[in-house]
Amino acid sequence: MTHYSMTKIINIHTGKERVIQRFDCTVCNCKFTEDEGGLQRGVIGMLPVSFCPTCFSGIMDMAEYFRDKDNKE
């Protein structure tokens, strides 16, 4: 299950609040924001997933490895 948490940023000059949504990585459970990259909301089949930038990069590298392996055979 993917959980989302919010971080509040308040402008000290205007007092207006800015909420930054944080996501939990499906693989390593670390929290990350949209600004950091990764995959914020996706699905694999029917399973909702979120991948932090590190796990997303690793998954893409793994997919590329297996794609290249299939092309060489």
GIGITA-V142498 format. One record per residue. RES is the residue in one letter. SS is DSSP state (@ for helix, = for strand, . for the rest). OMEGA is omega as a letter, one per 20 degrees, with the letter a starting at -180 (NA if undefined). Layout:
BEGIN
res;ss;omega
RES;SS;OMEGA
RES;SS;OMEGA
END
This chain:
BEGIN
res;ss;omega
M;.;a
T;.;r
H;.;r
Y;=;r
S;=;a
M;=;r
T;=;a
K;=;r
I;=;a
I;=;r
N;.;a
I;.;r
H;.;a
T;.;a
G;.;r
K;.;a
E;=;r
R;=;a
V;=;r
I;=;a
Q;=;r
R;=;a
F;=;r
D;=;r
C;.;r
T;.;a
V;.;a
C;.;r
N;.;r
C;.;r
K;=;r
F;=;a
T;=;r
E;@;a
D;@;a
E;@;a
G;.;a
G;.;r
L;=;a
Q;=;a
R;=;r
G;=;r
V;=;r
I;=;a
G;.;r
M;.;a
L;=;r
P;=;a
V;=;r
S;=;a
F;=;r
C;.;a
P;@;a
T;@;a
C;@;r
F;@;r
S;@;r
G;@;r
I;@;r
M;@;r
D;@;r
M;@;r
A;@;r
E;@;r
Y;@;a
F;@;r
R;@;r
D;@;r
K;@;r
D;@;a
N;@;a
K;@;a
E;.;NA
END
